[in-house]
Amino acid sequence: MFERALKGLRLQFGTQMLSVATVALSLFCMGAALLALENTGAMVRRWGAPVKVTVFLAEGVSLEQVDTLRRALTGLPEVEDARYVSSAEARQSLSAGGDATVASAPVELFPATIELRLVPSAVTADRVASVAARVRRIPAVSEVETYRGFTERLRGLLAGGRAAAGIVALGVLLCVLAVVSNTVRMSLAARLREIEVLRLVGATRAYIRTPFLVEGAMLGGVGAVVAVAVLAMVYATLRSHFDASLGTLLGVHPVFLPWTVSMLLIVGGAGLGALGSAAALRRGLQS
Amino acid sequence: MGRSRASQEFRPHFRPEGHFDRTAAHKPILVLENVLKVFRADAPVLRGVDLTIERGEFVFVTGPSGAGKSTLLKLIYRAESVDDGRILFCGRDIARLTEDSIPHLRRNIGVVFQDFRLVPYWTVYENVAVALEVMGLQPRVVRSRVALALERVGLDGRGDERVSVLSGGEQQRVTIARAIVTEPAIVLADEPTGNLDPVLALDILGLFEEINEAGTTVIFATHDRTLLEVSPRRLVVIDDGRCIEARKGLEGLGDALEHRALN
């Protein structure tokens, strides 16, 4: 079957190579979108996880209660450090820039807090939200700030990226199907006599169809391999030039697609090729 | 040229699983019963055709252009289906074969056309071998049987040549080699000499007669009167959609030939 498929590929080599190039370009776009998504995800993981929580204390809380609460919070696995900040310290901190109005404001305006520093590797946004909800129920606590706004914005960015990648994927899917389908249809048209002879001598439907399916899968698969290879080269080139500055700027070092995703692209390309070929055969062989 | 008894025994492997009917060898190879084929409702091509062909026969089918010779052959190798009646091939009604069984019917039939129907970018060998490859035979077996078939048609040692560079007569020989390489029960020839000059036509007819002498049933559709005159074989004339059985030999052509405008 492979031999017959290769024979078919050789028959219209120029057209087939053009198809491989088109499929490769489409899958390259998809791979690039996935690569961007992968690195955005790493950024979200780096920056999106809450690292600081402020626990605002209720008025009239005694120092003993504060100490008990601080020790209890320090015992949580997600908390690296818990520091008590009194009202006076808060006012002093805010007026550190030399703002006289703040410095002269009544100390009651600045609620005492316990500032929690979290362990970055041990916390997730959901976990922190759960801890915050429990802490809020403690009578000595008036409010808990988890600074989720920034996290939510980053997550929104990632969700937008995912949606964009989804649209790119759909476009690529349709493009690959159309390219392979049209290529196989041209191949069918050029080999009508061959198909007629095969039917005449008693070839089964599967015997006639399989080489065309293999041909489609090979077009898609080779296109995908080329796409992943070019993407890897482009990534390596960019990384060698910008890795240090990107790492400093973004806080994460760029990574290439996981090998599973790369393999999925190649297998998916071959599958799409076979699917496009099947679509062409469905119409082509009936006529 | 001699074939073993086993290879002469007809094996109608119509079904994909290789159903083998042992009684088939004792039945007429082909029986057409009241066959009707209509392309235009007001002018049936074949109407009530009855015809029986025994194993090992050589039968000419003749008639004017458009009489239905090709249609008759197409019904036999199931390129077309009957609208009514039955066609029994070794006792099995091929009109009722499923789509999946048709390829298995065709493996028992060799077909030769006027326009050769060869794949121009394939070699002689590839054009002949394809008939065996679809059956899934081992390459070693394919090679030896193709060599034998090419030798029978006088093309031994020409396997590597592209068919597109061969003459018309040589291309027809390749087609015949493809038709006989599977050792089919029957060979259908649809105007096989239509594109050849008279000398080559007689040459090709001789080849079909040799094939027939080796035990294969041959149905030879032609409107070439010369061939009908030089070969005293059974003759069937398709006249007004019906088969008229003429006697064997030139004296048996009857009035049908006299009054029909054969090209």
Chai-1 contact restraints between the chains, C-beta under 6 A:
chainA,res_idxA,chainB,res_idxB,connection_type,confidence,min_distance_angstrom,max_distance_angstrom,comment,restraint_id
A,R193,B,V119,contact,1.0,0.0,6.0,A-B,restraint_1
A,E194,B,V119,contact,1.0,0.0,6.0,A-B,restraint_2
A,V197,B,V119,contact,1.0,0.0,6.0,A-B,restraint_3
A,L200,B,V111,contact,1.0,0.0,6.0,A-B,restraint_4
A,V201,B,V130,contact,1.0,0.0,6.0,A-B,restraint_5
A,V201,B,A131,contact,1.0,0.0,6.0,A-B,restraint_6
A,V201,B,V134,contact,1.0,0.0,6.0,A-B,restraint_7
A,G202,B,P103,contact,1.0,0.0,6.0,A-B,restraint_8
A,G202,B,R106,contact,1.0,0.0,6.0,A-B,restraint_9
A,G202,B,R107,contact,1.0,0.0,6.0,A-B,restraint_10
A,G202,B,V134,contact,1.0,0.0,6.0,A-B,restraint_11
A,A203,B,V134,contact,1.0,0.0,6.0,A-B,restraint_12
A,T204,B,P103,contact,1.0,0.0,6.0,A-B,restraint_13
A,Y207,B,V134,contact,1.0,0.0,6.0,A-B,restraint_14
